[in-house]
Amino acid sequence: MLNRIGIVARVIFRLFILAPDHSAYRNPHPAFFTMPIVKPTCIRDLKFRVNIVDVVSRVAMLKPAGSGRFKGLCPFHNEKTPSFHVDSNKGFYKCFGCGKAGDIFTFIQETEQLSFVEAVETLGKRYGVPVEYEEGSGGPSREERSLRQELFDLHETAAEHFHQVFKGNFDPNDPAKTGEWMRAYWQNVRRFAPELADEFKIGAAAPDGSGLFSRLYKEHHTEEALRKCGLFFVRDNEPLTLHTVRPRFRGRLMIPIRDHQGRVVAFTARATDLTPADDPAHEAKYVNSPETPIFTKGNIIFNLDRARAAVGPDAPFVLVEGQLDALRCWSVGIKTAIAFQGTAITEPQLALLRRYHTQVECLLDSDAAGQKAALRYLPLALKAGLESRFLALASATKLDPDLLFLEHGPAAYDELRQHALSAMAFACRGILPDPAAASAEQKTQATRALFDLILNADSDITRAQFLEEIRAHLHLATSPQALINDFDAYRHRAAQRAASATAAAASETEATESRKPNTENTATGANTPEYHLLLLCLHNEHLGPRIAQRILDTGWIDRAHTAGALLEKILNHFAGDDWPGRDHLDEYGLLETDAEKALAATLLFDPPKTDEPLRAVDQALTALRNRALLKRKQQIELALAAPHEDSNGDNLSLLKELTNITRQLRQPLGL
């Protein structure tokens, strides 16, 4: 008991007495006394050993931009022109579009929705760097992990379990011999190589679904994770036991679904002869995991985690309809194949795709469902700025991509590419298959439908090219200029309709927004003297002590915004002669809030645009002082304008102070 009290006392001492040095590394949680504190040396080691380019490249495609700089499309907002920059030398990223900035830890926190400690642990595990904790603070327990992180771990375990069943290593006494049957199905019916199953960790669910829940339960996964993982049917009012939990997947071939970072987030289950008759979805050929905290169907693209590494100028993404189509493409050497979850195509999926490459070849099934999916894809792709071509499968062959490449190999892909259709050629063929036999009215209706498509393109050059293709493919007798005039008139009418439909709502929104202050700039302190002094201190550290000596005791610093609060902290360290260096701000607890971390990253990313830092400091100091003096000047003038009895002595004093302020305002202030 005494030993436990001593441990708790030491942890409380560290959290309260040492809070300024370690608050940046605490995982916020009501049970603060159980939270681990990561050692500053571990933070420093991770930043030294892990290249931020490697961290960011798992999420966004980067291209060299000179002197250790890289550039790409921002993973935090949808953009068509790259404004996201990464500096490998400084270890920071900055988006000049949305303003997001930070280091390897904040990037992992933002993209994977983790706390700081979880981000450190994730990076340590991913890059083989041991994570060490302060003595007495303890490591994280399973209960302290986020639900999302636990679900990622749980799905990795589930994928391994299903794969072991497939390999026949799960239960040698399995009377159904699930693994043996599924391997035969994989190789003889689907005609895939065993090596592909190992590469993608293809699995099998036993007909009775046994084994998975027991394994997850023995690994001490929380009840919340077991209920929300989507792998089981569980009633809300029932306890979790072997008798109350019903496996969602039974007697099916299991295909792990990974997100763009390669983490298993769900499964697609293919029905087989082993699927029991009492399966609630027995008639469904494919069953997907339900949506969970880590799986949203409209945000996931199958095989993107692998395909994104293979795309290039001559290797566009190849969009196919199903996971087995993508696996077949991969098996014959088409490494850029991807598939959406079913035929649902969403804007977030295409925005994610565009981070890595802008060219897509659509190879969807030749049946009606495949063609409808292609036509749903096209306007979204134009809006996302993707350049699309369509590889048309001959409807007479009755082949889908899986069967096509199984029978003809990669040569079939080369043949399809030779006859690829442009986006507008495909749309014309889909909307008006036989223009030669079409009436003038039918052509007019088809043209309007195509105009709707073109409205999604954001380039006048692209629109002009599309109009020329429409004129050719629909056999229109009109002149090019007449078609352009028709499109301009159609676009004008569409804009008027949209404006009329949203005018009231837009007016209301505008009135509301106009009453709001610019809270982001106000909270940050952008373009204030504090902001500029902070920038100069970080990039000219030798000036820090002199600036601190000049202004720390003046009361001029406005601590109401982030720049002011951070400047005062940094100047206090300069004044106390314990400045850790700009590369170690977070290790020593100077960056206590997310806002401070983002601001520091922004300021460290780019140096001040001046060749005369001393002059810039003088200008910022003068602005800082003048702001305080002008505020006091206004107070004096108001007091003098409203005199009261026996105020002669006060007025004289105020007049002297006003004269002194006026004199100071005429003089520059410098170091």
N, C-alpha and C positions, 0 to 999 in steps of 0.2 A: 504493500500500500504506500509506504513512504517513498519507494522508488518511483511509483506512478505519479505521486504528487510532485516529486522533483522534476520529472520529465515535463509535466504540464507547466510547471513554474518556469522552466527554462524556455519552453516554446512561447509562453505568454510574454516573457521578458524580451525575446527576440522580436516578436510581432509589434510590441508597443515601443520599447526603448530603441530598437534598431529599425523602426518602420521607415525612416527616410532613406535608408540604404537598401531596403529590400522590397519595398511596396510594389515595385514594377514586376516582381516575379511571383507575387501571390496570386493564386487562383481564387477569384472572388467566390465566397461560399458562406452561408450563415454560420456553419461550423468552422469558424476561422482557426480554431486551435488544432485542427487536424490537417490543415493545408500544408503541403510541402513547399520548401523554399529552395530554389535551385541556386547552386553556388555561382557567384560571379565568374569564377575561373572557367566553369563549364560553359557559360554564355559566351565568354571570350573565345574559348576553344572552338565552339560551333561556328561562330562568325568567321574565324580564321580558316577553318578546314572546309566549310561548305560554301561553294561558289553560288552566289545568288542567281546567276544565269541558269544553273542546273535546276534550281528550285522553281524559278518562274517558267522555264521551258516545259515543265510538266503540264502547264496550264495554257500557255500562250506561245505561239510561234514567233521567235525573235530572229532578227537579221542584224549583222554587224553594222554599226554606224560610226566607227572610228574611235581610236584611243580608248579602248575598253568599254565603249558604249554599245548598246544594243537597242533595237527599236522594234515595236510590233503593235498589233491591235490590242487595245486595253481589255483585260478580262473582267473589268468591273462595270463597264457600260458599253452599249452598242455603238460602234463607230465604223466608218468606212475608210477614213484616212488615219494611218497610225500616229498616235500621239503619246504612246506609252513607252517610256525610256527606262533602261536599266543600266546602271554603272557598276561594272564588275570590280573595278578598283576600289570604289568607296563602299560597295555593298548595299546600295540603295536603289529603289525604283521610284519613279514619279510619272504620273499621267498628267499631261498638260491640258487634257480635255476635261476630266472630271475632278482633278485635284488630288486623287488618292496618292499616297506616298508612304514609304516605310522601308523596312529591312526584311530579312528572311523570316523573322518571327511574325511580324505583322502581316506579311503576305500569306503565310500559312493560316494565321488566325482568320483573315478575311475570306480566303477561298475555301477553307474547310470548316469554318464556324467552330473554332476551338478556342479555349482559353489560352493564356500565355504559357502556363506550365504544360498543357497538352500539346501546344505547338512545339515547345522545346523537346518534349518526349518523342513526338512524331519525327522531327528532324534527326534526333539522336538515333532512333531506330532505323530510319530510312538510310542514313549515311554512315552507320556504324560508329557513332561517337557516344561513349558512355555518358549517361546523365547522372550527376552527383548532386546530392541534396545537403543542405546545412544540417549539422548534427542536431538531433532532437526534433527536427521538423518532420521527419519520416517521409517515405515515398508515398505516392498516391495509391489508395486502395481502389478496388474495383468500383465501389460505390461513388467514388469521387470523380470518376471519368464521366464525360458527357454521354448522353444517350446515343448521340450520333457516332461517337468513336466506338462505343461498345457494339453498336450494330454493324459497323465495318468489320470489327474483329469477329463477331458472331457469324457473319456471312462468309468470311474466309474459312472459318471452321466448318461451316455447312458445305462449302464447295469441296473442301478436302474430304469430308465424310462421303459425299455423293461419289467423288472420284474413287475412293477406296472401294465402295460398293461396286462400281463399274469394273475396277481392276480385279475384283474377286478376293480382295484382302480383308474384307470387312467381317464376314462370318462364314468360315469354311463349312459349317453345318447347315447353311441356308438351304432348305428343301427346294425352294424355287430356283436356286442357282441363278440369281438375278444377274450377277456380273457376267457369267458365261453367256447367258442369253443376250444381254445387251451388247457385249463385244461382237457376237455373231451378227446381231442386227446392224451395228455400226459398220462392220466390214463387209458383210455379204448383201445386206439390203440397201443401206445408204452408200456403200462402197467408198468409205473413207479409210485412210491409213491409220493404224494404231498410234503412230507417232503424233498425228494431228490431235487425237484425243488427249494425249499427254500434254501437248503444247497448250491447248486451251482448257485443260482440266475438265473435260467432258465427264459427266457423272451419270449415275443411275439411282432412282428411288425404288426401294424394294416394294413389292406389291402391297405389303401391309404397312409400309412407311416406317418400319421399326428402326430403332437405333439412334436417330438424329436427336430426338428430344433428350434421351438418356445422356448422350455425350455432352450436349450443351448444358444440361442441368448439372452434370458432374464437374463441369468447368466453372461452376458458380456464376453463371450469367444471371443478371437480375431478372425479377419477375416482369418488370416493365419492358425490358428488351425482348424477352420471350413472347410477351403478348403482342408487341408492336413490330416484330420482325417480318410478319407476313408468311411465315413458313408453317404456321399451325392455325387450326380453327379452335378458338377458345371462347366460351361464353363469358361475358363480363362478371357474372355473379358466381362463377365456379372457380374453385381453387385449381392451381396448376399441379396435376398429377398425371401419371402414365395413363390413367383411366379416363381422365376428362379432356386430355389434349388429343386432337385428331390431326394427323399430318395433312397438309394441303396437297402434297405431291406424292402419288403412289403409282408404282409400275410405269414410270415415265423416264425417258431419256432427258437428262438434266444438262442444260446449257447455261453456264454462268454468264451473267450480264455485268460488265464492268463499266465504270464511268471513264471519263477521258483521262483520269489519272491512274487507271489500272486497278481500282478497288472494286471488289465484288459488291454489288448493291442489290442484286435481284437474280431471278432465274427465269428462263423460259423452259417449259416442260413439254416434250413431244410425246403424244399418246403412242402406245405400242400395244401388242397383244397381251402384255402383262398388266395393263391398266384394268383394275377391277371394275366390275359392272356397277358397284354401288358408289363409284366416284361421282361426286356431284356434277363434275364437268366431263363426264365420260365421253360425250359426243364431240367435245371440242378437240380438234387436232392439236392445237397449241394452247397452253395455259401459262399466263405470266404471273409473277408475284404481284400482289396488290401494291398500291402506293404506300410508302412508309416514310419516316423522317429522312431517309437517305435515298429514296427512289421515287422520282416523279417521271412518269412515262414520257411526257413531252419534253424532258430535258436530256434524255439519254440517247446516244447514238452507239449502236453495237460496233465494236472493233475500232472505234476512234482512237483508243489508247495506243493501238499498234499502227494503224493506218497513217496517223498524223506524222509519224517519223519517216514515212516512205514517200510522201507527196513531194512534188517539185514541178518545174516548168513543163516537163514532158510526162509527168505522172500525176494526173488529176485524181481526185476522189472518184471512186466508182460506186454509185449508189444502187444497191439491189434491195429487193423487197424483204427478204427474211434472213435470219441468222445462218441457216444452213446454206443459203445462196452465198453469203459472205464467206463462210468457211470453205465452200467449194472454190471460190475465187482465190482465196489464200493458198489452197492446196495446189493450184496450178500456176502459182507465181504472181497473181494479181494482188499485190500486198496493200493496195490502197482501197480495197473494198470495204464498204460500210453498209449498215442497214438501220433503218428506223424501227421502232417498236411497232410492228404491224404496218399499216398504211397511214397511220396518223403522222402528219408532218406539221411542226410548229415553228413559230418565229424564233424561240430560244434555241432550238436545235440548229437552225441555219445560222444564227448569230455565232453560236459556238463553233460551227464548221468553218466560218469565215475567218476565225482567229488564225487558222492554220494554213488555209489555201482558198483561193477564190474560184477555182475551176472544178466543175463537177460533171461527170458523165453519168447520165441516168440509164440504168439497165434494169427496167422493171418488167414484170411479167406481161405477156402479150394479151392476157385476158382483159375483160372489161374492168375488173377491179384495179389491175395494174395501170391501165390507161387513165382511169379516173384519178388514181393517186398521182400520176405524173402531171395531170392538169391542175390538181390542187397544189402541187409543189411549185409549179412555174411562177405564179404571181408572188408567192412568198420569197422565192429565190431572187426574182428581180428586185423586190423591195430590199432584200438583204445585200444586194450588190454582188451576187454570185453569177459567174458566167457559166451557163449550162449548155450541154449538148446531149442529144438523146440517141442511144443505141437501140435501134428498133429491131425487136425479134419478130420474125415472120410469123404471122398468126397461124399459117398453115402447118408449121412444124409442131405445134402444140408443146413446145419446149419452154421450160423456165431456165434461168441462168444455171441452176444446179445441174439439170440434165444436159444442157448445152455443153458446158465445160467438161462434164463427166464423159460425154461421148466424143467430143472433138478437141478437148484440151485448149491451151492458150491460143492456138491458131484461130479459133473461133472469135476470140476477142479482137485480134488484129483485123479480121475480116469485118466485124461489126464497125470498127472505128473508121474503116475506109468509106462506109456509107452512113456515117453519123449525120443526124439532122441538127440544124441550129434550133435554138429555142423557138423562134417564130415559125420556122418551117414545120416543126412538130405541132405547134399550136394550130396552125392553119389546117394541117392534115386532120387533127383531132376534131376541130370545130366544123369544118366543111370538107369531108373526105373526097368528094367528087365535084370540084368547082366548075369543070367543063359542062356538067349537066345541070348546074344550079341556076335558078332564076335570079333576076335582078334583086328581088326582095330578099331572097335567101342570102345573097352576097352582102346586101346592106346589113342584115342582122348579124352575119358572121363578122363583118368589119367592125360593128359596134362592140361585139364581144372581145375582139382583138384590141380595140382601143382601150377597153377596160384593163387589159393586161399591160399595155404599154404605159399606162398612167403610173404603174408601179416602178418604172425605171426612173432614175434620178438624173440621167444625162441626156441633154438635147441631141448629142451625136448618136447615142444609142437609140433614141426614139426615131431619129431620121433613118437610121439603118433598118430598124424594124418596119417602118412604113414602106420602105422600098421593097422589103421582102414580102410584105402583105400584098402589095400591088402585083408582084410577080406570081406568088403562089395561088392567089385567088383569081388570076387572069382578069384583072380589072382593066377596063378600057380607058379609064380616066387618066389624066396627066399626073405626074408626080406632085406638082404644085397644088392641084385640085384636092388630092388626097391629104396633103399637109394642111390645107385650109379646112377640110372637113374635120381633121383631128383637132386642130386648134379650137374650132367652134365647139366640138364635143367636150374638150377639156375645160373650156370656159363654162359651159353649161353644168358640167360635173362639179366644178369649183363653186358655182353659185348655189347648187343644191346643197352641197356640204356646208357652205357658209350659212345658208338659211336654217338648216337643221340644227346647227350648233351655236347660233348667234346669242341666244338667251343665256345658254350655259357659259359661253366664253365671256360674256359681259359680266356675269356673276363672279366667275373665277378671277377676272382681271380686277374687279373692284375689291375682292378679298385680298388678292396678292398685293395690290397697291398700298393697302393699309399695313402690310407686314414690313418690319425693318429688315435690312439685309443681315440676318442673324449670323450667317456663316462668316462673313468678313468681320462683323462686330465681335463675334466670339473669338475669332482667331487673332484679331488685331493686325490684319494685313494692311500694309501701307502706312502704318503708324511709325513714329520715331523708334519705339521699342523694337518693332519688327526689323527695321534697318540696322539698329545697333546690335541686335542678336545675330543677324547675318554677318556683320563685320567682325564680331567677337569670334564666331565659329571659324571664320576663314582667315582671321588675322589674330591668332591666339596671343601673340606677344603684346597686343594692345589691351587685352582684357584687364590686367591689373590697373592700368592707368584710367580706363573708363570707370572701373569700379570705384577707385579713389575719388573720381570727379563727381559722381552722381548718387552713390548709394545712400547718403544721408540727406539728400535734398527733398525727398518726398515727391519727386517729379514722375516716378514710374507709375503708370496706371496698371494695377494688378487685376483689373476686372476682366481683361482678356488674356488669352493663352500666351501671346508674345510677351506681355508685361510680366506675368507670373514666372515664366521660364527665364526671362532676362534677369530678374531679381535673384533667382536661385543661382544662376550661373555666375553672376557678379559676386555673390556672397562667397562662392568657392574661389574665385580669383582673389578676392580680398583676404580670404583665410589661407591663401597659399596652399590649397589642396585641390587645385584643378586637375581632374583625372585625364584630360585630353578629350578632344571632340569625338574620337573613335570609341570612347568608353562611357558615353553618357548613360546608356541604359543599364550597363553593368553595375554602376554605382548608385542607381536609384534616382538619378536626376530627372528622368522622364517618368512621371508617376501616373499620367493619364494617357488615354489613347490620343487625345487631341495634342498633347505635348509630343508624343512619339511621331505623329504625322507631321507636325510643324517642323520638328528637328530634321526629319528626313527630307522635307521639302527644301529647307534652308541649306542642308549639307549637299544636296544633289548638284546645285549650280552655284559657283562662286559669285560674289558681287561683280557687277559689270562696271568696274572702275579701276583705273591704273593708279589712283591716288587715294588709298584707304584712309590716310590721316585727314585729308580734306573731307571725305565722305563722313568720317566720324564727327568732325567739327560741325558739319551741316546737320547731322542727326541730333547732336547734343544741343545745338542752337534751337532746333525745332522743338525738342523736348522741353527745354527751359521756357521758350516763348509761349508754348501752350499753357504751362502753369502760370506764367506771368499775366497772360491775357485773361485767364479765368479770374485771377485776383484783381486785375484792373477793372473788370466788369463788376465785381462785387463792390469795389470802392466807389465806382461811379454811381451805382444804385444807392449806396449809403449816402453819398453827398447829395443826391437828387431828392432825398426825403429827410431833411434835417429835423431835429427835435430839440427841445429846450436843453440848455446847458451842454450843447454839443460843440461849442467853439473849440475847446481843447482837442476833442476827438477829430473834428474836421481838419484842424491844423496838422495833426499827426497823419491823417489819411491823405491830405494834399502832399505832404512830404513823401509819403510812400508812393503815391501816384507819380510824382516827379521822378523818383528813383526808378520805378518800373519803366517809365517812358525812356529814360536814359539807357537802361539795360537793353531794352528792345532794339535800340539803334546799333548795339554793339554785338558782333559775333562772339560765340562762345567756343573755345577750343580746349584741347588737352594741354 
